[in-house]
Amino acid sequence: NTYIYNNSMENINLGVAAIPTFSMTSNNTVIADNLFFNISAQPVFLSSASFSRVYNNTINGTPSEGIRVTGRHITIFDNIIHNANNGILASSATNTSTYGNTIINSSNDGNQYSQSNGSIYNNFIQLVNQYSGIELNTVRSTVIDNNTISNVTSQFDPDGGGIVLFSS
């Protein structure tokens, strides 16, 4: 188990990256209660993780995803993300739950997913400047419930795209 909590990071390239190697896994990783400001690559990146949690982090300012995860059984909750390219990106994810997050002023998508058997609920997404509040790409058996999405400008719909599904 790895616990990364109560850290403050500012004006650096990479915040927290848990990437498996021959001697390390990113399983049972907890990233919580951290502050990330002006991170040029990714504030939080969990690769091939299992049974991990990302919660109560504040992220402000990144040209990348605020939180990016791949793997299975990952829970992402109660994070605040301001001024990110994408708020949360879960790709190649299975049984991932995303809830209670606040994403404001994202330039592409609030949340973007390629996953199966997941859930996305009780998130607040506001001021997305290009695509959608929640974008689902190649998604199976995912429940989307009780999210608040407002002030989205979409290239697909001039009135804004709340939830956009591709190949689901």
GUBA-429208 format. One record per residue (C-alpha): residue number from 1; x, y, z; residue in one letter. Coordinates in Angstrom, 1 decimal, padded with zeros to 4 digits, m for minus. Layout:
! GUBA-429208
seq / xx / yy / zz / type
NUM / X / Y / Z / A
...
//
This chain:
! GUBA-429208
seq / xx / yy / zz / type
1 / 000.0 / 000.0 / 000.0 / N
2 / 001.2 / 003.5 / m000.9 / T
3 / m000.3 / 006.6 / 000.8 / Y
4 / 000.4 / 010.0 / m000.7 / I
5 / m001.4 / 012.7 / 001.3 / Y
6 / m001.1 / 016.3 / 002.7 / N
7 / 001.5 / 017.4 / 000.1 / N
8 / 001.6 / 020.8 / m001.7 / S
9 / 003.1 / 021.0 / m005.2 / M
10 / 003.5 / 024.1 / m007.3 / E
11 / 005.2 / 025.1 / m010.6 / N
12 / 006.6 / 021.7 / m011.4 / I
13 / 006.3 / 019.3 / m014.3 / N
14 / 004.7 / 016.2 / m012.8 / L
15 / 002.7 / 016.0 / m009.6 / G
16 / 002.1 / 012.3 / m008.5 / V
17 / 002.7 / 009.5 / m011.0 / A
18 / 002.2 / 005.9 / m009.9 / A
19 / 003.5 / 003.9 / m012.9 / I
20 / 004.2 / 000.2 / m012.4 / P
21 / 007.7 / m001.1 / m013.0 / T
22 / 009.2 / m004.5 / m012.5 / F
23 / 009.7 / m003.7 / m008.8 / S
24 / 006.7 / m001.6 / m008.0 / M
25 / 002.9 / m001.7 / m008.6 / T
26 / 000.4 / 001.1 / m008.4 / S
27 / m002.1 / m001.2 / m006.6 / N
28 / m003.8 / m000.1 / m003.3 / N
29 / m002.5 / 003.5 / m003.8 / T
30 / m004.2 / 006.3 / m002.0 / V
31 / m003.7 / 009.9 / m003.2 / I
32 / m005.6 / 012.3 / m000.9 / A
33 / m005.7 / 015.8 / 000.6 / D
34 / m003.0 / 017.2 / m001.7 / N
35 / m002.7 / 020.6 / m003.3 / L
36 / m001.5 / 020.9 / m006.9 / F
37 / m000.9 / 024.3 / m008.5 / F
38 / 000.4 / 025.0 / m012.1 / N
39 / 001.6 / 021.5 / m012.9 / I
40 / 002.7 / 021.4 / m016.5 / S
41 / 002.3 / 017.6 / m017.2 / A
42 / m000.2 / 015.8 / m015.0 / Q
43 / m001.0 / 016.5 / m011.3 / P
44 / m002.3 / 012.9 / m010.7 / V
45 / m001.6 / 009.9 / m012.9 / F
46 / m002.3 / 006.3 / m011.8 / L
47 / m001.3 / 003.8 / m014.5 / S
48 / m002.5 / 000.2 / m014.4 / S
49 / m003.7 / 000.7 / m010.9 / A
50 / m006.0 / m001.7 / m008.9 / S
51 / m008.1 / m001.0 / m005.8 / F
52 / m006.8 / 002.6 / m005.6 / S
53 / m008.4 / 005.8 / m004.4 / R
54 / m008.0 / 009.5 / m005.4 / V
55 / m009.9 / 011.9 / m003.1 / Y
56 / m010.0 / 015.4 / m001.5 / N
57 / m007.3 / 016.8 / m003.8 / N
58 / m007.3 / 020.4 / m005.1 / T
59 / m005.9 / 020.9 / m008.6 / I
60 / m005.6 / 024.3 / m010.1 / N
61 / m003.9 / 025.0 / m013.5 / G
62 / m002.7 / 022.3 / m015.8 / T
63 / m002.6 / 022.0 / m019.6 / P
64 / m003.2 / 018.2 / m019.1 / S
65 / m005.8 / 016.1 / m017.3 / E
66 / m006.3 / 017.0 / m013.7 / G
67 / m006.6 / 013.3 / m012.8 / I
68 / m005.7 / 010.5 / m015.2 / R
69 / m006.2 / 006.8 / m014.4 / V
70 / m006.0 / 003.4 / m016.0 / T
71 / m006.7 / 000.1 / m014.4 / G
72 / m009.5 / m001.4 / m012.3 / R
73 / m011.4 / m000.8 / m009.1 / H
74 / m010.4 / 002.8 / m008.9 / I
75 / m012.5 / 005.3 / m006.9 / T
76 / m012.2 / 009.1 / m007.6 / I
77 / m014.2 / 011.3 / m005.3 / F
78 / m014.5 / 014.7 / m003.7 / D
79 / m011.7 / 016.4 / m005.8 / N
80 / m011.8 / 020.0 / m006.9 / I
81 / m010.3 / 020.7 / m010.3 / I
82 / m010.0 / 024.2 / m011.8 / H
83 / m008.4 / 025.2 / m015.1 / N
84 / m007.4 / 021.9 / m016.6 / A
85 / m007.5 / 020.6 / m020.2 / N
86 / m009.6 / 017.7 / m019.1 / N
87 / m010.9 / 017.4 / m015.6 / G
88 / m010.8 / 013.6 / m015.2 / I
89 / m009.7 / 011.0 / m017.7 / L
90 / m010.3 / 007.4 / m017.0 / A
91 / m009.1 / 005.2 / m019.9 / S
92 / m008.9 / 001.5 / m020.1 / S
93 / m010.7 / 001.4 / m016.8 / A
94 / m012.9 / m001.3 / m015.3 / T
95 / m015.2 / m000.9 / m012.2 / N
96 / m014.2 / 002.8 / m011.8 / T
97 / m016.4 / 005.1 / m009.7 / S
98 / m016.3 / 008.9 / m010.0 / T
99 / m018.4 / 010.9 / m007.7 / Y
100 / m018.7 / 014.2 / m005.8 / G
101 / m016.0 / 015.9 / m007.9 / N
102 / m016.2 / 019.6 / m008.8 / T
103 / m014.7 / 020.5 / m012.2 / I
104 / m014.7 / 024.2 / m013.3 / I
105 / m013.2 / 025.8 / m016.4 / N
106 / m012.0 / 022.8 / m018.3 / S
107 / m010.9 / 023.5 / m021.9 / S
108 / m012.0 / 020.2 / m023.4 / N
109 / m014.1 / 017.8 / m021.3 / D
110 / m015.1 / 017.7 / m017.7 / G
111 / m014.9 / 013.9 / m017.5 / N
112 / m013.8 / 011.6 / m020.3 / Q
113 / m014.1 / 007.8 / m020.0 / Y
114 / m013.3 / 004.6 / m021.8 / S
115 / m014.4 / 002.0 / m019.3 / Q
116 / m016.7 / m000.8 / m018.4 / S
117 / m018.8 / m001.5 / m015.3 / N
118 / m018.3 / 001.9 / m013.8 / G
119 / m020.4 / 004.7 / m012.3 / S
120 / m020.3 / 008.5 / m012.7 / I
121 / m022.6 / 010.4 / m010.2 / Y
122 / m023.0 / 013.5 / m008.1 / N
123 / m020.4 / 015.5 / m010.0 / N
124 / m020.6 / 019.2 / m010.6 / F
125 / m019.1 / 020.3 / m014.0 / I
126 / m019.2 / 024.0 / m015.1 / Q
127 / m017.6 / 026.1 / m017.8 / L
128 / m016.3 / 023.5 / m020.3 / V
129 / m015.0 / 025.3 / m023.4 / N
130 / m014.9 / 022.8 / m026.2 / Q
131 / m016.6 / 019.4 / m026.1 / Y
132 / m018.8 / 018.1 / m023.3 / S
133 / m019.3 / 017.9 / m019.6 / G
134 / m019.1 / 014.1 / m019.6 / I
135 / m017.7 / 012.3 / m022.7 / E
136 / m018.0 / 008.5 / m022.9 / L
137 / m016.0 / 006.7 / m025.5 / N
138 / m016.3 / 003.0 / m025.9 / T
139 / m018.1 / 002.5 / m022.6 / V
140 / m020.1 / m000.6 / m021.5 / R
141 / m022.3 / m001.0 / m018.4 / S
142 / m021.7 / 002.4 / m016.9 / T
143 / m024.3 / 004.2 / m014.8 / V
144 / m024.4 / 008.0 / m015.1 / I
145 / m026.6 / 009.6 / m012.5 / D
146 / m027.4 / 012.9 / m010.8 / N
147 / m024.6 / 015.0 / m012.3 / N
148 / m024.9 / 018.8 / m012.6 / T
149 / m023.5 / 020.2 / m015.9 / I
150 / m023.7 / 023.8 / m016.9 / S
151 / m022.2 / 026.4 / m019.2 / N
152 / m020.7 / 024.0 / m021.8 / V
153 / m019.7 / 025.1 / m025.3 / T
154 / m019.6 / 022.2 / m027.7 / S
155 / m018.2 / 021.7 / m031.1 / Q
156 / m021.0 / 019.2 / m031.6 / F
157 / m023.9 / 021.4 / m030.5 / D
158 / m023.7 / 025.2 / m030.5 / P
159 / m026.0 / 025.2 / m027.4 / D
160 / m023.6 / 023.0 / m025.4 / G
161 / m023.0 / 019.3 / m024.9 / G
162 / m023.9 / 017.9 / m021.5 / G
163 / m023.2 / 014.1 / m021.9 / I
164 / m021.8 / 012.9 / m025.2 / V
165 / m021.7 / 009.1 / m026.0 / L
166 / m019.4 / 007.5 / m028.6 / F
167 / m019.7 / 003.8 / m029.3 / S
168 / m021.3 / 002.9 / m026.0 / S
//
